[in-house]
Amino acid sequence: MELKFILESVLFSAQKPLRARELRDVLATAAEADDTTPETRDFASAKDSVIVATLEELARDHEAANRSYRLVCVAEAW
């Protein structure tokens, strides 16, 4: 699974906007599970800059698809 789809799922289910560091922590926690895949473990070491770039790409994808909602960054939280 692609990182942007994982981040999209986490943000969609979050109760509040999340910063890149918080998203990285979620990925790291998921990687600690016994049944995790190697790909998930790779995402756990993603840098904040990679997470932000991925979220920016996802925001562009949503805009291009004319979704009924937008993904935006406000005060460094998505």
The 8 nearest C-alpha neighbors of each residue, nearest first, counted from 0:
[[1, 2, 4, 5, 38, 3, 39, 36],
 [2, 0, 3, 4, 5, 6, 38, 42],
 [1, 3, 5, 4, 6, 0, 42, 53],
 [2, 4, 6, 5, 1, 53, 7, 57],
 [5, 3, 7, 6, 2, 1, 8, 0],
 [4, 6, 2, 8, 7, 3, 9, 1],
 [7, 5, 3, 9, 8, 4, 10, 2],
 [6, 8, 4, 10, 5, 9, 11, 3],
 [9, 7, 11, 5, 6, 10, 4, 12],
 [8, 10, 6, 12, 7, 11, 13, 5],
 [9, 11, 13, 7, 12, 8, 6, 17],
 [12, 10, 8, 9, 13, 7, 6, 14],
 [11, 13, 9, 10, 8, 14, 7, 15],
 [14, 12, 10, 15, 11, 9, 16, 17],
 [13, 15, 12, 16, 10, 11, 17, 9],
 [16, 14, 13, 17, 10, 77, 12, 76],
 [17, 15, 77, 76, 18, 13, 14, 10],
 [18, 16, 76, 77, 21, 15, 22, 19],
 [17, 19, 76, 21, 20, 75, 77, 22],
 [18, 20, 22, 47, 21, 23, 50, 51],
 [21, 19, 23, 18, 22, 47, 24, 17],
 [22, 20, 24, 18, 23, 19, 17, 25],
 [21, 23, 25, 19, 24, 20, 26, 18],
 [22, 24, 20, 26, 21, 25, 19, 27],
 [25, 23, 27, 21, 22, 26, 28, 20],
 [24, 26, 22, 28, 23, 27, 29, 21],
 [27, 25, 43, 23, 29, 24, 28, 30],
 [28, 26, 43, 24, 30, 29, 25, 23],
 [29, 27, 25, 31, 30, 26, 24, 32],
 [30, 28, 26, 31, 27, 32, 25, 35],
 [29, 31, 40, 27, 28, 32, 39, 35],
 [30, 32, 28, 29, 33, 27, 35, 40],
 [33, 31, 30, 35, 34, 29, 28, 36],
 [34, 32, 35, 31, 30, 36, 29, 40],
 [33, 35, 32, 36, 31, 30, 29, 37],
 [36, 34, 32, 33, 30, 39, 37, 40],
 [35, 37, 39, 38, 40, 34, 30, 41],
 [38, 36, 40, 39, 41, 35, 30, 42],
 [37, 39, 41, 36, 40, 42, 0, 35],
 [40, 38, 42, 36, 41, 37, 30, 35],
 [39, 41, 30, 37, 43, 38, 42, 36],
 [42, 40, 38, 39, 43, 44, 37, 45],
 [43, 41, 39, 45, 44, 40, 26, 38],
 [44, 42, 27, 26, 40, 41, 45, 30],
 [43, 45, 42, 41, 46, 27, 40, 23],
 [46, 44, 42, 43, 49, 47, 50, 23],
 [47, 45, 49, 48, 44, 50, 23, 20],
 [46, 48, 50, 19, 49, 51, 20, 45],
 [49, 47, 51, 46, 50, 52, 19, 45],
 [50, 48, 52, 46, 47, 51, 53, 45],
 [49, 51, 47, 53, 48, 52, 19, 54],
 [50, 52, 54, 48, 53, 49, 47, 55],
 [53, 51, 55, 49, 54, 50, 48, 56],
 [52, 54, 56, 50, 51, 55, 3, 49],
 [55, 53, 57, 51, 56, 52, 58, 50],
 [54, 56, 58, 52, 57, 53, 51, 59],
 [57, 55, 53, 59, 54, 58, 60, 52],
 [56, 58, 54, 60, 55, 59, 53, 61],
 [59, 57, 55, 70, 61, 60, 56, 54],
 [58, 60, 62, 56, 57, 61, 63, 55],
 [61, 59, 57, 63, 58, 62, 64, 56],
 [62, 60, 64, 58, 59, 63, 66, 57],
 [61, 63, 59, 65, 64, 60, 58, 66],
 [64, 62, 60, 65, 61, 59, 66, 58],
 [63, 65, 61, 62, 66, 60, 59, 67],
 [66, 64, 62, 63, 61, 67, 68, 60],
 [67, 65, 68, 64, 61, 62, 69, 63],
 [66, 68, 65, 69, 61, 62, 64, 70],
 [69, 67, 66, 70, 61, 65, 62, 71],
 [70, 68, 71, 61, 58, 62, 66, 67],
 [69, 71, 58, 77, 68, 72, 61, 57],
 [72, 70, 77, 69, 73, 58, 76, 55],
 [71, 73, 77, 76, 75, 74, 70, 16],
 [74, 72, 75, 76, 71, 77, 16, 18],
 [73, 75, 76, 72, 77, 18, 16, 71],
 [76, 74, 73, 72, 18, 77, 19, 17],
 [77, 75, 18, 17, 16, 72, 73, 74],
 [76, 72, 16, 17, 71, 18, 73, 75]]
